[in-house]
Amino acid sequence: MGKGLSMKAIVDPDICTGCGLCPDICPSVFEMDDDGVAEAKIAPVPVDDEASCREAAESCPAEAIIIED
């Protein structure tokens, strides 16, 4: 069985370039803040969103997203 609700996504605001790719890929987890920097808006990541959250992290051109299991 899956671990369930244990995965966290963290965006390093000092590395994020504000490209907007992560909320495009996984809008249930990521959003852009008022400064144009991505942030994870929920923790832990819902099980149904884990795959798209990992895809967002892998797609980040700045490698600013850290996934913690």
Secondary structure, 3 states (H helix, E strand, C coil): CCCCCCCEEEECCCCCCCCCHHHHHCCCCEEECCCCCEEECCCCCCHHHHHHHHHHHHHCCCCCEEEEC
